[in-house]
């Protein structure tokens, strides 16, 4: 493994990856379009200005560094142009994708069928095309990540704000601290060009989550329209088997009580 890691994108996930990464890498750098303002909590030597839309910032990424790509890999044309500057074949590249890459199967079955990494993906989505280019042409390891929650990102707030309704739709979630551990496991043990689904392995319906939220915490949804979609059930068996992962935050309701 390289002695340095560069986290492309200083978003929510990066905040939790950073302390985990510092236990495994001698140097961890984080990028932002405005590093002096957005990364003021980091030492100046850890901040890098990087903007995919501004190619004059691309050379700020060191050649001999592993990469964790944390923002959507789009538009594909810019992704390809930037990738051409990554000339170190020995570097490890992990890309955070989304389970929205999977096409929803046309089925009347309910609950919906389980979706593993062999399921068809929607290449009509620019982000998915960018991820697939990085995987097939650059050897990236793609993590297709379910909905991320954790400190500062509480599903109870989503319910309270009416972003979701108590519907039969299945949702798949992953706690951000588990995601941070998984990112480092993928950098260490992931197979080049492979894909891993990232979820806690327990799909739940919004109806079930909303009912518990109402009964335990008196939180109710203000959504005016119910979502009639069936949703997806994401299988995470490959992640557990191949990367040796143990999900530590598997009890959503216990985690909501903490949050």
N, C-alpha and C positions, 0 to 999 in steps of 0.2 A: 504494500500500500504506500502511496505517496505520503510524504511527511506534511503535506499541506492540503487543505480543502478550501475551495471557494464556493460559497453559497450564492447562487445567482437569484437575487430577489429577496429583499429584506422584509418579507411579509410576516403574517401570523405564525406560520410553521417555523420559519427561520429562528424566531426567538426561542423556541424550545429545542431546536436542533443544536444550536450553538453550544450550550453547556455540555451536552452529550458528546458532541464532536471534539471538544477540547480535551476529553479524556482519552481520545484515540489518535488525534493529530497534534503534531507539534505546533502548527500554525493553522488558524481558521480565519478566513477573510470573508467579508459579507459585502455584497454589492447593493447599490441603490442608485436611482437617477439623481438623487440629491443627498449624497452621503453625509455631508456636514450637518444637515438639518435632521435627517431621519435616523442617522446612526451616531448621534452625538454621545450616546452612552458607551460607545466603543472607543478604544484607543485609535488615534489617527492612522496607525499602521495597519489596522484591521479593516478600514473602510476603503471601498473601491467605487469609483463612479462608473456605472455601466448602464447603458440604455440600448436595448436591441434596435431601436429606431434610429440610433446615431452611431454610425460605423466608426466615427473617430474615437469612440470609447471602447471598441472591441479589443484593441491592443493592450488595454489595462489588465486583461486576464492573463496571468502568467501561464507559460507553456507547461511547466511541470507542476500541475496541481490537479487534484481530483475535483470534479464538479457535481454539485447538487443543484439541479435546475428546478426552481420552485414556482415559476410563473407559467401561464399557458404558452405552449410552444407555437405561437402564431404571431404574424402571418407566415405561412410556410416559405414564401420566397425569401424573407429576411432570415428565417431560421437556417435555410440552406446556405445563404451567403455567410452568415456568422460561423456556421459549422465548418466552412472551408478554412477558417483561420485556426481551428483547433487541430494542430498538427502533431500532437503527441499521442501516438497510438497506445501507449502504455497507461494513459490516464484512465481513471474510472469515471463514468458518467452515469448518474442516476437522474431520471426525469420524473417529476411528479405530474402524473396525468389524472384522469378522472374516470369513475365508473360510468359517467354519462357517455363515454366513448362507445358503449355497447348498444347495439340496436335492440329495441324492445321487441321481443318475439310476438308475432301475431298468433295469439292463443286465447281461447276462452277459459283456459284452466285457471283455477284459483284455489290455493295460492299460486302465484306465478312460478314457473320453473326456475331452478337454480342456474346461475350463470357463472361459468368458470372462464379461464383465460383462453379457451378454444372458441368461445362464442364470437359471432361476427361483430365487427365494429363499423361505425358509421363514418366512412371516409369523406362524406359530404361536409363534415365539420372541419374547418381549417385547423383547429387545435389538434384534432386526431391525425390529420395528414402530417402536421409538424412532428408529432410524437413518433409516428411510424417511420418518418424519414430518419430521425435521430436513432431509432432502434435498428432499422435495417441497414442504414448506410454508415452509421457512426458507432454502432455497437452499444448504444445506450441501454440501460436497464430501466424499464418503464414500470412505475408503480401506479396502478389504477386505483385511485384513492376514493373511498366513500366520503360521506359528509363528515367534516372535521368539527369537533366540539372540544371544549375544555375551558380553562379560566379565561374569562372575557368573551367567551363565545358559547352561550348557554342556550340549549334548545327550549328551555322554559321561556326565554325572551322571545324566541321565534313564535311560540304559541300565543304569548301575551300580545304580541304585535299583529297577530292575524296573518302571519306569513304562511301558516299551515292550518289545516282544519282537521277535526276528528274524523278522518276518512279511513277507508279500507286500504289506502295506498301503503305499500311497504317502503320503509326507509332503512338504509344501511349507514352505520356510523362508525367512527373511529376516534378515540380520545387522542388529542394532540401529543400527549406524552408517549403513548404507544407508537404513534406515527414517527416521532423523533427517533425512537429506538430502532424502528423498522428501516428508516432511511440509512442509518449507520450499518445495520446488518446487510442491507442491499449493497452498500459501497464495499463492504468487506467480503461478503460471501455470494452475492448475486452473480448469476451467469450472464456473460456478455450477450446482449441482444434478446434477453428474456423479459417476460412480463409477469407481474405478480399482482393479484388483487389484494387490496388493503382494506379490511373492515374488521370489526370485532367478532364477526361470524354469527351474529344473532340479529337477523332482520326483524324489525318490529313494525306494526302498523301504527300510523299516526293516531288512529282511534285508541289503541291501547295506551300509547304514550300520553295522549290528551286526557284520558280517563284517570290515569295515575296522577297526572299533574293537577287535575281538579280535586281529586280526593285527598291528596297529601298536602298540597301547597296552595289550594284554592286559586289555581291559575287556570283560566279558561280562554279559549280562542275567540277572537273577534272576527274571524274570517267570515265573509258574507256568502261565499260559494264553496261547496264541498268539491274536493278533487276526486274525480271518479276513476282515475287511472289505477291500475293494479300495482304499478311500481316494479321493482326488481328485487330478487333475492340473490345477493352476491356471495359466492363461495370463496372462502379464504384458505382452503386446505393446502394448496400449493405453498402459500406463504409459510404456513406452520411447518410443513414437511421440509421444504428446501432451504429455508433461512433459519430454521430452528427457533422460531419466534414463540414466545408465550405471551398471550394478551393479558396484561395486568389490570386493565380497566374494562372488564367485560360486563360488569353489572351496571347498566345504564342508570337505573333508578338510584343505586347507591351513589353513583357519581353525581347525579343531579342533586342529591341531598347535600353533598360536599360543596357543590358550586353555589 
